Amino acid sequence: MQFIFDHLYVASLFASIVALVFAFIQAKVVLGADEGTDKMKQISQAVRKGASAFLSRQYRTVAIFFACMFVVLCIMAALELLTWYVPFAFLTGGFFSGLSGFIGMTIATRANDRTANACRSGLNRGLRVAFSAGSVMGFTVVGLGLLDISLWYALMDLCFNESLENITAAMVTFGMGASSMALFARVGGGIFTKAADVGADLVGKVEAGIPEDDPRNPAAIADNVGDNVGDVAGMGADLYESYVGSMVSTCALGVVAATYTPSFDKFNSVALPLLMAAIGVVCSLIGTFFVQTKEGASQKNLLAALRRGTNFAAIASAAVALGLILLMGMPFGLYWAILAGLLSGVLIGLCTEYFTSDTYKPTQKIAATSETGTATLIISGLGTGMMSTVLPILIVGIAILVAFFCAGGADSANLGLYGISLAAVGMLSTLGITLATDAYGPVADNAGGIAEMSGLEPEVRERTDALDSLGNTTAATGKGFAIGSAGMTALALIANFKEKLVEANADKFNTAIDLLDPKVLVGLFIGACLPFLFSALTMNSVSRAAQSIVVEVRRQFKEIKGIMEGEAEPDYATCVDMCSKASLKEMILPAVVGIAAPIIVGCTLGGFGVLGMLCGCTVSGFIMAIFMANAGGAWDNAKKYIETGAHGGKGSDQHKAAVVGDTIGDPFKDTSGPSINILIKLVSMVSIVFSGLIATCNWF
């Protein structure tokens, strides 16, 4: 056992292999399912081709950025502002983040027609195929995340014989690569999917009055492509960096805590988060077998099926964590920190579900406001989104206090901060199954599109719609997990940045932060404004890209004779190409803002200014991300609730009002909102990497 504690990569490497093998098995299950009719295969092939082409172009664009950053980091290493591990750690973090999204998207684009065909046999069969595809995404993310950490640990321990302090310091830096890749993937994919979605809805559903995913809509294929590049590839890269970021920040803080608290074993402090992640892999794997339902299941039955899996994984992880703490002889208060993280994740998920699912009153009330027009529906959705921020803030606040003081914050602030970071690890320890329930949603959405475009039986579309509606709720829940963990992880990263400043310039930064210091105050204001600036850039990007799609769809309806009669086929490829070009162009500025902001603030206001900026960005961004994700999810499910027959049903004026609300909510929940939690951690990661430079900027 002591060998595992001293050589952590043994346990985490084994867990990563288990996760990746399970992902491979689930991929074989998906690929073994029948693809259906020739028409279904043709549509799926078009979606797959468009998604692969976009991702290839996106990765080539991002590779230029990574090459430039690699050169910058090498120059800093030559100037001894960084170690030489950092540039290469940055590259591997970005590579594995992008790889996780690519693998997940590859399987998702092959699962859409198979899910639609499985729904011809029954609801449970369709759920199992879609969930298996989601499991590939979930377990690929956790498997590659642990593999990245394990390989770096093994390399530095066995080949370079580095100290634990240097190993954990280098591990933190590849989080910057993961966060950078995640931001490009989330923003680029989010702009693509929402530009296509908004364009398809505004012209097809509102103006032309044709159903969603109607094959006569020129943007229909682009819309389905967007689901994969944004909600699968982008989300995979996003949660990869959340997962990795929480672990590496906890490991680094564990070493710091052990430095200031001699009784606290530094090897065990680094072992604990990695072993917790390994436990989560096994518990999540077992939990996937609990996800199944019966034919004719309601939304509550479907939700219960997914809950059985996620709840089992959470409870089992909590039970095993107790034994682990006792076995390792760690302070028992750390168990309460882990439990606080696990419980807060479950509670945030329930809050998200309550405010976004059409089985509860908030979303139903939004749908009811459609009776008096579009304006009242939009106002109601905004109010619901704002109200939905209160409970998650309270939950995370209580979890932070419990984790801090139970871990030993009353006696040691470093131990308390370690406890907070450990709570984030606890929250994300079951990410394998949590992400599986999230990633299956876009597969079900695509399956519905294929069912509609292939002219399958009406009951097939009803089944895919049921799975899709549930997917909207689970997607919002996944975003809640990512945002909640982002808040906790960001606190740990801020503490790590403060420690880096002390190491670089102890005389200046080895003091408490004075909130009345003008540099700190200005940093707070800049940080609080940053999520608003970032959201404005991404929202406007979606608007500009969507405008081009609206114009193109209108042109095709006007110029291609016979589209509305089904006698001529629309030019799908043009819409896909337009979305690709627009999203790749528009994703650059928001990403650059997130990376450049801490460097610019650091070079002008110094280290204390950056600390203020990080605090302001974390608080403001946390609230705004929850608001945008939940408002968008509620608008989406309000529309789907009306489509079930409530308040006039499809084609009614109430339905048209709900479509407009859903259109506004699309960039809220799928572009700006989920990208903010990456921004929160990215600015902290960049600050840590450039802490040596920032510590030297003492202009006043």
C-alpha positions, -999 to +999 in steps of 0.1 A: +000+000+000+028+024+008+042+018-027+010+032-041+011+062-018+047+069-028+041+061-065+007+076-072+007+070-109+003+033-103-032+037-089-043+065-112-027+048-143-046+016-135-079+036-132-072+054-164-067+021-183-100+007-168-119+038-179-105+038-214-111+000-218-147+005-207-151+034-231-138+011-259-163-016-250-191+009-250-180+021-284-181-014-297-217-017-283-227+014-302-210+005-334-226-030-332-261-016-334-280-014-367-278+019-386-313+016-401-325+025-436-303+038-464-318+072-459-308+072-423-273+062-431-271+090-458-281+117-433-258+104-406-229+103-430-236+140-440-236+150-403-204+130-396-186+145-426-196+180-416-185+176-380-152+160-389-144+187-414-152+215-389-131+198-361-102+193-385-102+230-394-107+241-358-077+220-346-055+234-374-064+270-363-058+262-326-025+245-334-012+279-346-020+294-312-004+265-293+027+268-314+030+306-306+024+300-269+049+272-269+076+296-282+066+322-256+068+297-228+102+284-240+115+320-240+103+324-204+119+292-195+152+304-210+149+335-189+144+312-159+109+326-152+096+290-157+109+255-156+115+237-189+087+213-181+060+240-185+060+244-223+057+207-229+031+202-201+011+230-218+011+211-251+001+177-235-028+194-216-042+209-248-036+176-268-055+154-244-083+179-240-088+181-277-084+143-281-112+136-256-136+158-275-126+142-308-132+107-296-165+116-280-177+133-312-166+105-334-188+080-316-217+105-312-219+110-349-220+073-354-246+068-327-273+092-340-288+070-367-283+039-345-303+055-317-331+065-341-333+030-354-332+015-319-361+037-309-381+019-336-378-012-313-386+007-281-377+035-258-354+015-235-334+003-265-330+038-277-320+050-243-293+023-240-277+031-273-276+068-267-264+064-231-236+040-243-225+067-267-225+092-238-205+068-217-178+067-243-175+105-239-176+103-201-151+076-196-128+089-223-126+122-205-118+107-171-095+081-186-074+106-206-074+130-177-059+104-153-036+092-180-022+127-186-015+131-148-001+096-145+023+099-174+037+133-162+041+120-127+059+088-138+081+108-162+093+133-136+096+107-108+113+079-126+132+097-154+141+130-138+139+121-101+121+154-093+108+163-059+071+162-052+070+200-050+084+203-086+061+175-099+029+191-086+040+225-098+045+212-133+012+193-132-007+225-125+007+241-157-007+216-181-041+227-168-034+259-188-031+239-220-063+220-212-082+253-204-070+270-235-081+241-257-114+239-239-121+276-244-115+274-281-135+242-284-165+255-263-166+289-280-160+277-315-183+248-312-209+269-294-209+296-321-213+270-348-242+251-332-261+281-321-257+300-354-271+269-372-298+264-346-309+300-346-309+303-384-328+270-388-355+280-362-361+316-372-366+309-409-378+273-409-401+271-378-411+308-374-412+321-409-419+290-431-439+271-404-422+238-410-413+213-382-379+212-365-354+191-384-376+191-415-355+180-445-367+210-465-347+233-442-313+241-457-298+245-422-311+212-408-278+193-414-257+222-400-279+222-369-272+185-364-235+190-370-235+218-345-249+195-318-218+174-321-191+200-324-205+222-296-224+199-272-202+169-275-166+179-286-168+213-269-184+199-238-158+170-236-129+194-237-147+217-212-152+190-186-118+175-192-102+207-180-126+209-151-117+174-140-079+178-145-079+213-130-096+202-098-071+174-092-038+192-101-048+222-080-056+199-050-023+181-054-004+214-054-022+227-024-016+195-006+021+199-009+018+235+003-003+225+033+022+198+042+050+224+041+033+246+067+019+217+087+046+191+094+021+166+108+003+165+075+020+139+051+027+154+017+027+121-001-008+112+012-020+147+005-012+142-032-024+106-032-058+113-019-073+133-048-059+108-073-072+078-054-106+096-051-107+100-089-098+063-093-126+053-069-150+075-089-141+057-121-150+023-107-182+035-090-193+053-121-186+023-143-209+001-121-235+029-120-240+028-158-256-007-155-284+008-134-296+031-163-326+014-180-363+021-183-395+005-197-415+012-228-439+042-225-419+058-197-427+093-187-401+121-182-401+114-145-394+077-152-366+085-176-351+109-152-353+083-124-335+058-146-305+082-150-307+091-113-303+055-103-269+054-120-256+088-108-269+084-072-254+049-069-220+063-081-222+092-056-232+070-026-207+043-034-179+069-038-188+084-005-187+050+013-154+040-002-139+074+005-146+069+042-126+037+042-098+054+022-095+082+047-093+058+077-068+035+059-045+064+050-047+079+085-057+113+071-075+139+093-111+128+094-123+163+086-111+158+050-139+132+047-165+158+055-149+180+028-152+152+002-188+146+013-196+183+011-184+183-025-203+152-035-235+164-018-232+199-032-229+185-067-260+164-063-279+194-048-268+217-076-280+191-101-314+189-084-317+227-084-308+229-120-334+201-128-361+220-108-356+253-127-351+238-162-372+206-164-407+209-179-420+186-152-418+214-126-436+247-121-408+273-131-406+260-167-444+254-169-450+290-158-427+303-185-447+282-210-479+297-196-467+333-202-467+325-240-505+331-238-498+368-236-470+370-261-433+367-267-423+396-245-438+382-213-423+348-220-388+363-224-393+384-192-404+353-173-374+333-185-350+360-175-366+362-141-364+324-137-328+323-147-319+350-121-338+333-094-321+300-101-287+315-090-297+318-054-297+282-043-265+271-061-247+301-045-259+291-010-251+254-016-215+262-028-211+287+000-221+262+026-199+235+010-169+259+010-174+267+047-178+230+057-148+220+037-126+248+050-133+244+087-136+206+088-103+203+070-086+224+096-091+259+084-095+272+120-059+261+128-044+262+093-056+283+063-036+261+040-053+229+052-087+247+048-079+256+012-068+220+006-102+209+019-121+233-004-101+220-034-107+184-023-145+192-022-142+200-059-125+167-065-153+150-046-179+168-068-162+156-100-151+122-088-182+106-105-177+126-137-176+094-158-213+087-154-224+124-149-209+133-182-224+102-198-259+114-188-250+148-203-234+137-236-262+113-245-285+143-250-270+156-283-271+120-296-308+118-288-313+152-304-296+141-336-316+109-335-348+129-335-335+149-365-327+118-384-361+103-376-378+134-389-357+137-421-360+100-428-398+100-425-399+073-398-430+064-379-445+091-356-439+070-325-402+069-332-401+107-332-421+107-299-395+085-283-366+105-295-383+137-284-387+122-249-350+113-248-341+148-262-362+166-236-346+147-208-312+154-224-319+192-221-323+187-183-293+165-179-272+189-201-282+217-178-273+195-148-239+188-163-233+225-168-242+230-131-216+205-120-190+222-142-199+256-129-200+245-092-166+228-095-152+258-113-160+280-083-143+257-059-113+250-081-108+287-089-104+294-051-077+267-050-060+282-080-061+317-066-044+304-034-018+286-056-012+318-075-007+337-042+019+311-032+037+314-065+039+352-059+054+346-025+080+322-040+090+348-066+090+379-044+084+370-008+092+405+005+064+421-013+037+394-014+041+376+019+013+397+035-025+396+037-045+411+008-058+446+017-092+450+000-089+488+003-057+487-017-065+506-049-047+480-071-069+453-056-101+473-060-094+481-096-085+444-102-119+434-086-138+457-109-119+445-140-124+409-130-161+414-123-165+430-158-145+402-176-174+377-178-197+404-192-172+414-218-166+377-227-203+370-229-209+401-250-182+390-275-196+354-277-233+365-279-225+390-307-205+363-325-235+340-325-257+369-337-234+377-366-230+341-377-267+334-374-276+364-395-255+349-424-274+316-420-308+333-419-300+352-452-287+320-468-318+299-458-341+327-471-322+328-503-325+290-509-362+291-501-366+318-527-343+307-554-344+269-553-378+260-568-396+230-553-380+230-518-412+235-499-430+209-521-402+184-513-393+181-550-358+197-547-331+191-522-316+221-503-279+230-505-270+217-470-232+219-476-232+257-480-248+263-446-223+239-430-194+257-446-207+291-436-211+281-400-176+266-400-159+297-414-179+321-391-173+302-359-135+297-365-132+335-372-154+345-343-138+322-316-104+339-317-111+373-299-130+358-269-103+333-263-075+359-266-093+381-241-094+353-215-057+346-220-044+381-223-064+397-194-043+384-165-010+392-183-021+428-191-035+434-156-003+418-140+020+440-161+001+471-151-013+465-116+011+438-104+004+407-084-022+422-060-041+436-089-043+402-105-055+387-072-083+412-072-091+404-108-092+367-101-116+371-071-139+395-091-140+372-121-147+341-100-177+356-082-192+375-112-186+346-136-200+320-113-233+338-109-236+347-146-228+312-158-256+297-137-281+324-148-274+319-185-273+281-184-306+278-165-325+305-183-316+290-216-325+255-205-358+267-191-367+284-224-358+253-244-380+230-223-408+255-221-409+252-259-409+214-257-437+215-231-459+235-255-450+210-283-465+182-262-499+199-266-500+224-238-511+261-245-521+255-281-494+230-291-472+231-322-479+257-348-498+280-324-490+316-317-479+304-282-455+280-298-440+307-320-434+328-289-417+299-272-395+293-303-383+329-300-375+324-263-357+292-271-337+310-298-326+337-274-317+310-248-296+290-272-264+311-270-271+316-233-270+279-225-247+265-252-222+292-260-217+320-234-228+303-202-208+271-203-177+290-216-176+313-186-167+284-162-137+278-184-128+315-183-128+314-145-102+287-144-082+298-174-074+333-160-062+316-128-041+291-148-025+318-169-018+338-138+000+309-122+021+302-153+031+339-157+035+345-119+072+349-122+068+377-147+039+393-128+059+393-095+085+415-112+060+442-123+061+466-094+054+499-110+037+515-080 
